[in-house]
């Protein structure tokens, strides 16, 4: 079989969009009410609905996931200059939010299977200056929440999770946003569930609600009371409208991705040199990404495969290459000098995310599989 | 004449909204292109158009004005713990952005006429730790940009302006966003020109463009290059669509507010105890707010007048009461201990912003004027 260049460019994702007429009805509401932002009716409704969908007791919406994570760390009151142990195998926002909070990211290696922070390597990195652990449920794979919780309790550390990839994920039936002190979800256009841009924080501790409200809204409690030093992290009504409509269809999107995953899995599971990481059986899949590992015994390298796809008009992504500790701004941190990141340094050269969205033509999916199976440049 | 309670609640402002069909056409484009955010076509078009409208050479859009100001200060590389001289007669976001940048707000008194930072009082507050001056063009009244510029040059300070209220304002024909090192505009729903939420930075120094781009977009320059520690300050395509449509109609809105101002001015200019601050003749009016000063020789206090309006279903605003140095978080700053803010402490008790938007019924405007003229509780 000849591998063909497909006519239409295929990207790693495509934003989930509801029926435009349903969205326009919200726009009409907004024109009618003249309420465009500032905790409007749609914002509040989305906050309520997300509580059920995410199986959490508290949700605070934000204009994007990064501002949410920035605020989450601020709400934890971490000492100036303290160290936060995190993974370098994540999007840039994760360590950047640590630095904007005047803390130092300390990069910990990852587990080879889930690619999340390796809980067994965390304790070696703890110093008297450590204040928190920031785990990332990368590709929706859950961190080892139980072990991290135990370490945090033992050393009196805060635990923050970046669940940007783990919308609706459950661990043993429990919402992933209920672990740790606070969890951030992203609703960016590239995410399974989007509110154009957007995000939220979830947390069990009811008393955090007021703190987070303040940090998100200038510390303003009422017309004459400003009680905290907050910024503007508000989600507007158009974002909330998109969220409300996408909440109705994201399960259907997950079902479509489930079918796509079956095509990929059945084609790729037997290809020598290709590994397809699978969710542990106690965890549901968010269906956010479809990462594969191109091992050394595959005929060509990850970069060569990526290039080959480019020539086919198929744009896979090397998430996460470079890893965060490779960035100019982080390559001189303590944890990097020790070169203690062998698993990340290996996997960042091998992982490739394939196109993964409900409306991807199964013929294109099959073309992708054939290209991988051929093993040629 | 009896002062009546009007049936419909009247607020100090109402968001400017274009014809809904024009907005929906943009929504259709977005559905077609599937490009929801990340420096899309509408975003780039709005950046271009604003360059002309604001008469500036560089514009960088943001998801809101606060994140823009936060980023502006970050882009100035101000030393940790350094002091920024600013006005306490502003919205909470101004000093909060200073604190989130690890600097200290030092509050300077204001001029009695323009209510902007009193340039004659700035030098007394300069210490070896001073790094910048943050002026606010409050209600669209311009700061004394010439004097501030001279002081900054003499003492080697950065100058940042908060022009949240001064959209399209010109000083002697020059865009107000061309003064100082960097200027922030807000496009919040309550502003004359809105993009739902939104804002921008303007600056003369072309080399700032890349720095600001990075700070707004995770420091990401390309798929494999992350060159700075940035956050997410991106304006999405729905916001940009609202901006593009409102750009077409904001001059018409200003004309309507000009007429409303004439009604207010002609009725209130002769009322004993009421002062109506006027723009200096070298400056255009943004028509953002209509503040009046209720002086001691007016029969009732500002708070009593505000209360009276409340009972009439008319919701005026005591902008800016409390002033920032009254907030719990700022009342112990050095500049406040010296009790050197007599003009602010006077005016914050006297200023009242009246309802001010193009579609305000002139009958309601006249009712408001009659209520003020009556001088009774």
Interface residues (C-beta under 8 A of the other chain):
Chain A: X14 X15 X17 X20 X23 X24 X27 X28 X31 X34 X36 X37 X38 X63 X64 X65 X66 X67 X70 X91 X92 X93 X95 X96 X97 X99 X100 X102 X188 X189 X194 X196 X197 X218 X219 X220 X223 X224 X226 X227 X228 X229 X230 X231 X232 X234 X236 X237 X238 X239 X317 X318 X321 X322 X324 X327 X328 X329
Chain B: X14 X15 X17 X20 X23 X24 X27 X28 X31 X34 X36 X37 X38 X63 X64 X65 X66 X67 X70 X91 X92 X93 X95 X96 X97 X99 X100 X102 X188 X189 X194 X196 X197 X218 X219 X220 X223 X224 X226 X227 X228 X229 X230 X231 X232 X234 X236 X237 X238 X239 X317 X318 X321 X322 X324 X327 X328 X329
